[in-house]
Amino acid sequence: MFYSFELQMAGVILLTAMTVCGISLWIKRRKLEKESVEQESTESIEQDVSENQWFNLKIIFERN
């Protein structure tokens, strides 16, 4: 009987540890995905701005 109780307690401890690790990894992955999306959006905005500047310069030179 006592041996069975020890196995149950070990199972509870392992289940708790695995749950905590899984949640922390999920939060970390979610944070990294959020940062990468923000970085991609700022890069695309910078690229759009540089393309617009090039387009505006092209129009100015074509008018002259």
NORSUL-V724438 format. One record per residue. N is the residue number from 1. SS is DSSP state (@ for helix, = for strand, . for the rest). PHI is phi in whole degrees, 0 to 359 (* if undefined). Layout:
n=(N/N)
ss=(SS/SS)
phi=(PHI/PHI)
//
This chain:
n=(1/2/3/4/5/6/7/8/9/10/11/12/13/14/15/16/17/18/19/20/21/22/23/24/25/26/27/28/29/30/31/32/33/34/35/36/37/38/39/40/41/42/43/44/45/46/47/48/49/50/51/52/53/54/55/56/57/58/59/60/61/62/63/64)
ss=(./@/@/@/@/@/@/@/@/@/@/@/@/@/@/@/@/@/@/@/@/@/@/@/@/@/@/@/@/@/@/@/@/@/@/@/@/@/@/@/@/@/@/@/@/@/@/@/@/@/@/@/@/@/@/@/@/@/@/@/@/@/@/.)
phi=(*/294/298/295/296/297/296/296/294/297/297/296/296/296/299/296/296/294/294/296/296/298/293/294/294/297/296/297/296/296/296/295/296/296/295/292/294/296/294/296/292/291/294/291/294/297/294/298/295/293/294/294/296/296/296/295/295/297/295/298/290/289/289/275)
//
